Amino acid sequence: MVLTTASKGRGDSGEDDENADHYLNSTFASRYVREAVPKWRMPKKTIPKDAAFQFINDELMLDGTPRLNLASFVTTWMEPECDKLIMASINKNYVDMDEYPVTTEIQNRCVNMIAHLFNAPTGDTEAAIGVGTVGSSEAIMLAGLAFKRKWQQKRKAEGKPFDKPNIVTGANVQVCWEKFARYFEVELKEVKLKEGYYVMDPEKAVEMVDENTICVAAILGSTLTGEFEDVKKVNELLTLKNKETGWDTPIHVDAASGGFVAPFLYPEIEWDFRLPLVKSINVSGHKYGLVYAGIGWVVWRDKEDLPEDLIFHINYLGSDQPTFTLNFSKGSSQIIAQYYQFIRLGFEGYKNIMENCMATAKILQNRLEKTGHFDIVSKDIGVPVVAFSLKDSSKYTVFNIADSLRRFGWIVPAYTMPADAEHIAVLRVVIREDFSRSLVERLISDILKVLKDLDDLPTTSATPINTDTAIKKKTDRQIEEEVTGHWKRFVKERKTGAC
Ligand SMILES: Cc1ncc(COP(=O)(O)O)c(C=O)c1O
């Protein structure tokens, strides 16, 4: 069916060119619809389903290719059998637990499997304490709230002030911790980094702990370099400090990316509930849990570690349902997909995939070193990430390399390290299951082309930034203004009201 109603569509009047950006433009959709479809207002009329599909499909072609997106830890490939399960459950609202009891049971099985993987001290017949979330960010908000509430209850009972809670972390924490701190009014006390050491120093962290510290947050798999923080050392030092002071400051482990790597590759590293002060752990199912975006998990050591008054009991959907999440409705598919991966792959399958990713990371690292241009910043032990900096940034920078790689479709992020290592800028490649050895070879060959092009440029055209004078320490306010300015420009350029 072709709609031919006359309207202010593209090509209808002189005004159209001016307004072109207000209307959708799709080559093939014109087979089905001739009427201009507005971009920023709901169209007045219905259009055929083929046209709607074509409009959207054509626009989405301009997105990057997920499998070439080396910036993201998030899974971009699953088996077709799992895709089928996802589609079959896409219409189930997870929160309707009474209507979908099997899905609820499946989430509980996943929680138990994860708690067991992280050595929670629950007996074989005891149910583990945890919940599925939208990702590690929601999981961290929940864990943080539990710590805050427990600390407040204790302080109230002791007749002490309870209005200045803080969390001690490394300056390398992911932004979701800053979000938690701002949204839930908890101060984030960050241990500064230094050149050559890009994770939280346990000694400095424990020194920063005071009576208002609700927890120390350690990261298993730093977002910046993939490195594991030394949770065992934090546990050891904090145990001593707790003994001296009479406090009982606990530890949370942000295992967003490392939680599905360490148990398979480094079972001997003690970072989980084997350490007595570790009270809760989050992990992203959609990272090395191998599920598409939209699933995370948080597990607690014991039911005492999750204050009862944070749990909501609802009964209007049929029976008493305890919930502890930030939102109400959400899809079920991701939970089912996680369960699929657990039973499909088992311990053996996850181990094989993680070993393969590490081997690929090693090959990439060797190839990068061989170019003679880069220093490897990531460590051998950690999640399969290769972070690398330029040996010589006087002519061009990692930012120029990241920009140029876009030409070949690669998305490789470049960024500066947090305080006090801001003068170090790196590129980072996340090795996921779908990043094959042949893609490594292709990436290296494209990096070599980019380096040659940049080397051939006249010196004046490059913009060196990585010099002592070029990077000056910025205040938090300056950084905030820069980021806000960037987003404002981004939004304006795209003429969208949302970001
Ligand atoms: C260490 C760490 N924590 C938390 C997060 C947030 O995870 P999510 O994207 O699952 O919300 C990330 C994401 O990259 C991360 O690397």
The ligand as an SDF file (V2000), in Angstrom:
LIG
                    3D

 16 16  0  0  0  0  0  0  0  0999 V2000
   34.1060   -2.1880   37.3490 C   0  0  0  0  0  0  0  0  0  0  0  0
   32.7420   -1.8400   36.8260 C   0  0  0  0  0  0  0  0  0  0  0  0
   31.7330   -1.6320   37.6920 N   0  0  0  0  0  0  0  0  0  0  0  0
   30.4920   -1.3400   37.2810 C   0  0  0  0  0  0  0  0  0  0  0  0
   30.2010   -1.2270   35.9380 C   0  0  0  0  0  0  0  0  0  0  0  0
   28.7960   -0.9040   35.5120 C   0  0  0  0  0  0  0  0  0  0  0  0
   28.2730   -2.0840   34.9790 O   0  0  0  0  0  0  0  0  0  0  0  0
   26.9090   -2.1940   34.1570 P   0  0  0  0  0  0  0  0  0  0  0  0
   27.2340   -1.6810   32.8020 O   0  0  0  0  0  0  0  0  0  0  0  0
   26.6640   -3.6710   34.1640 O   0  0  0  0  0  0  0  0  0  0  0  0
   25.8700   -1.4170   34.8700 O   0  0  0  0  0  0  0  0  0  0  0  0
   31.2220   -1.4170   34.9880 C   0  0  0  0  0  0  0  0  0  0  0  0
   30.9480   -1.2650   33.5600 C   0  0  0  0  0  0  0  0  0  0  0  0
   31.8060   -1.3040   32.7220 O   0  0  0  0  0  0  0  0  0  0  0  0
   32.5220   -1.7440   35.4350 C   0  0  0  0  0  0  0  0  0  0  0  0
   33.5390   -1.9430   34.5830 O   0  0  0  0  0  0  0  0  0  0  0  0
  1  2  1  0
  2  3  1  0
  2 15  2  0
  3  4  2  0
  4  5  1  0
  5  6  1  0
  5 12  2  0
  6  7  1  0
  7  8  1  0
  8  9  2  0
  8 10  1  0
  8 11  1  0
 12 13  1  0
 12 15  1  0
 13 14  2  0
 15 16  1  0
M  END
$$$$
